[in-house]
Amino acid sequence: MAVWDDLVGQDRVIEQLSAAARDADALVTAQEAGRPVSPAGSRMTHAWLFTGPPGSGRATAARAFAAALQCLSPDRALSGAPGCGFCDGCHTTLVGTHADVEVVRTDLLSIGVKETRDLVRRAQLSPAGGRWQVIVLEDADRLTEGAGNVLLKAVEEPAPRTVWLLCAPSLEDVLPTIRSRCRSLNLRTPSARAVADVLVRRDGIAPELAAQSARATQGHIGRARRLATDERARARRSAVLQLPLRVGELGGCLKAAQELIDAAAEDAKQVAEEIDAKETEELRAALGATAGTGGRLPRGTAGVMKELQDRQKRRATRTQRDSLDLALTDLTGFYRDVLALQLGSGVELANADAHEALDRIARGSRPETTLRRIEAIGACRRALDRNVAPLLAVEAMTVALRAG
């Protein structure tokens, strides 16, 4: 299996990355042989920026490219393309254990200066055993302004065999000074059919369920997989799609808003239960607070424990916001289908399984009303981005949905 097999519907991007990986392989081979190296005409560069809508596979593309850069397949010497997927370099990169590939993703709201400085220091090192030192930053859009300025210095003056692979939803989410120094690759949302094929082939999901999940998530690979494999996720989505039928009265608006917030908080709580206890226990053991000491922390270590607790609180906030944003995305898709029915466009409905509710809302309103409702959902998402209290933002949205 080649490293590109998990990259769905991105033939143009795969072609560009494959060509760059071949040039990168030739560059390192020439350096190791002591031959002169001419970068002129090379399709390889030291910094890349992968952009595209959620679910397009930005991080998947970056990790696949990192694996191709570390490929050790002997077929390369016979004009084979790097990225076999089977050699030690490819395998360890894809599973996250390669010594010269650092994959950075955050479950917090932002990436700060301290973490970025640690990355920059690592980027100055020579590869320990691989062909390149690769830094994959999956959430480049979450860099604070200060962190972005720290990263800029490293991107401006890269180490000879270091490659930065940055991922963000759009070019505008990255500082102009950084994106101007990166080669940009834009990924598109894959078709629902392509996503369904992957779910059937790779995850063994029944074709009908795979097709329904792919349509419902409008080509978002990760969400489609979760929807197809998690009964709780399907139940949560069904509840969200019933919300438009419940906002006929003011009381229903406020109750629906509270339930959305409660569901998001429950998701955050479940993540915390799975991760926080393990992290806390591991830190206590590392600090020496074992059973033999009565569970007491050694003197001078309370600050470390407080730092972990603060980080866990920030992660819970991020998880709650992500869950709420997912619900708002599903709600937007519902009204998009309503608009398609009202305009008689004939496009495939993302939420065909909720056709009765779609038809009821479509017959009871006009396209202008539906557009205003979609705008209200967008306004709610923007308010949440500005740190408006979630309950206030969602209540304002549900009342706007009722008013139309």
Secondary structure by P-SEA (a helix, b strand, c coil): ccccccccccaaaaaaaaaaaaaaaaaaaaaaacccccccccccccbbbbbbcccccaaaaaaaaaaaaacccccccccccccccccaaaaaaaacccccbbbbbbccccccaaaaaaaaaaaaccccccccbbbbbcccccccaaaaaaaaaaaacccccbbbbbbccccccccaaaaaacbbbbbccccaaaaaaaaaacccccaaaaaaaaaaacccaaaaaaaaccaaaaaaaaaaaacccccccaaaaaaaaaaaaaaaaaaaaaaaaacaaaaaaaaaaaacccccccccccccaaaaaaaaaaaaaaaaaaaaaaaaaaaaaaaaaaaaaaaaaaaccccccccccaaaaaaaaaaaccaaaaaaaaaaaaaaaaaaaacccaaaaaaaaaaaaaac
